[in-house]
Amino acid sequence: MKNKVILVLNTQWREWRAIALFFLFVVIPVRSCLADWNWVPSGSMNPTILEGDLVYVNKLAYDFRIPLTLQSLAHLSDPKRSDISVFFSPEDGTRLVKRVIGLPGDELELRNNVLFINDEQLNYSALSDEHTKDLMAGLRKQALFAEEDLGNHRHAVMSIPSVPTNKRSFEKVVVPSGHYFVMGDNRDLSKDSRYFGFVPRRQFIGKATNVIVSFNKLDKYQPRFSRFFTSLN
């Protein structure tokens, strides 16, 4: 009986060996240090990224790392203001995607969801309906939308007045050297640097650049074809 079990296991290993080795030496290293893709489970980056989006992450945006580690072999660039970055939370190590707001040395202040960077108020303007058409109708009715000019990069933001939160304002803070301040575009429903503080540079693992495919997890996973293969702003 023992010999039969060993024979079956050996046979199965021979059949699956190529696939196992492919994942071990190709898929895992590629996803770890070159490129990755991630399903987005929450709405903290609405309306830019929606629940059910599969986003492409450029792992070479900032560093070339040893696979499965945070050890950098080559420093390629630093996160830039307005980047949609993927990083590990300094609070609990959770993998998050947020927008870079503050760079090392910046002075930041938030007054009723209006940002000030280095004592200059950011400009806000009306947001085109094109940016919100894929949100659920109920959410669109509750939310307020705007286009924020973040260092000459315009992008969508939203707030939900009915959400109880004390994070719509904070007093002036200075971003320490080697750290960054991040926020979600959904300003009232995002756990970000307002909660867990500044993010160390080494915690950044890539930049989200595109939506690959999108399925509305809030509506029976209906495909959002208009979001397939689109760029993130």
N, C-alpha and C positions, 0 to 999 in steps of 0.2 A: 504493500500500500504506500509506504514511504517513497519507494522508488518511482511509483506512478505519479505521485504528487510532484516530485522533483522534475520528472520528465515533462509534465504539463506546464510547470513554471518556466522551465527552460524554453519550451516551445513558444509560450506566450511572450517571453522576453525577446526571442529572436524576431517575432512578428512586430513587436512594438519598439524595438531598439532604435530604429532609424528615427521614428517620431520623437521618442524621448530625447535622443541626442540632439535633434534639431531644436527642440524647445530649450534644452539646457545650454547649448552653445550658440544659438542664433537668436531665438525669440526673446529669451530673458535678458541677454546683454543688450540687444537693440532697445527693448523697452526700458531698460534701466538707465542707459547713458546716451542714447541717440534720439529716439522719438517714442512717444507714448500716446495713448488715447484713453479718455476717461468719461464715463457716464456721469452726468451732473444730477445729484439727487435733490438739491434744494433750490429755493428761489432767491438766495442772497445776492445773486448777480443779475436779477431781473432789472430792466427788460433786455439787457445785453445778452445774457445767457439764460436759457429757460430750463426748467426741470425736464429731464428726458433728452437733453442735447448730449450727443457724443462729441467731445471736443478733442482736437489734435493738439498735442503738447510737444513743442520743440525743446528737447532736452539739451540741445547744444546752444541754446540762447545765451547762457551765462557761463557754463563750465563744461569741460569734458571730464567725467568722473570715472573712478573705478566702479565697475558694475556692482550694484546692490549696496553701495556705500555712499556717504557724503564726501568722500575724499576726492578732492579736485586734482586732476593731473595737469590741467591747463585752464587758466583763467581766460575766458573769451570776452566777456563784457560784464557790466553791472546792470541790475534792474534800472529801468528808466521810468520817469514819471509818466503815468498813464498806462504802463504795461499791465496786461492781465496775466498775472504771475501765479504759478503753482508752487507751493512751499509747504513745509511742515510747521504746524502751529507750535509756537514756543511754549504754549500752555500744556498740551497733552500729546503732541506729535501727530495729531490728525492731519491728513493731507487736505489742503484747502486751495481754493482758487479765489483771488481777490485782485483789486486794482491797486497798483502802487500810487500812493498819493504824495507821501513825503520822503525826500532823500536825506542822506546824512547832512546834518547842519541846518535843515529847514526849520523854521518856526511855523507851527500850525495852530489854527484856532477854528472852532466850529460854532456858529451862532445860528440856532434854529435851522439847521441843515444847510447853512451857507458857509462855504469854506473860505478861509483866509490863509494864504501862504506868504510868509515873509512880509506880513502886514498889508498885503494886497488882496482885496476881495476878488474872488473868481467871478467871471461873467456867466450869467445864466440867461437862456432864451427859450422860446417855445420849441417843443419837440414835435417833429412830424409824426403823424399817425402811423406811418410806415414802420416806425420802430416799436410800436406797441400792438400791432394787429394780431400777433400770435398769442398774446396774453389772454387768459380767460376773461370773459365779459364782466363777470362780477368784480374781478380785481381791477380792471380798467376803470370801473365806475368809482371805486374807493380811492384810487391812487391819484397823486399829483405827479406830473412828469415835467422834466426840463432837460435842456441840453447844456452840459457844463463844459466850460472852456478851461481845460486843465493843461496849462503850459502850451498853448496853441494846438492842443489836441481836443477836439470836441467829441463828447460821447454822452450817451443817455444816462440819466439818473431818475430815480423815483422815490417818493415817500408815501406813507399811508397814515394820514392824520389820525385814524381811529385806533392805531396801535399804541398801547401805553408803553412809553419808554422814556428814560431820562438821558438818552445818549444823543439827543438832537443838538446838544451844545457841549463844548468842553473848553476850558481855559487854555491859554497858550502853552504849548509844549515845544520842546526842542528835540529834534531827532538826533540821537547819539551817533557818534562815528561808528561805521560798520553796521548800521541798522536802518530799517525802513518802516514807514507807516503805511498800512494797507487798509482799504475800506471796500465794502461791497457797493455795487451800484444801486441796490435796493437798500437805501440808507436806514430805513426803520426796521428792517428784518435781516440784519447781517451781524454775525458775531465776528468782529474784526479787531483791529488794533485798539479800538475804544474799549475793548474788554480784556484782551490778553497782552496788550502793550506792543512794543516795537519788535520787529522780526529781524533776527541776525542774518547777515548776508549769506552765511553758509547754509541756512535753512532753505534757500531758494533752489528749486530743482528744475524749473523750466518755464516756458512762456506759452500760454494758450493762444493760438493764432487763428483757428478755423473751427467751424462746426462741420463734422463729417456727415452725420445723419441726425434726425431729431424725431422723437415720438412723444406725444402728449401723454405723460403718465397720469395726468389728472382727468383725462377723457378717454379711457379705454385704449390708451397707447396708439391713438390715431396718428399716422405719420404727418409731419409738417414738411411737406415736400419743398416749400419755398425756402426752408432753412438748410436743405441738403447742400453740402459743399460751398458754404458761404464763409466769408472772412469775418473775424471778430474785430470790432472797433473799440 
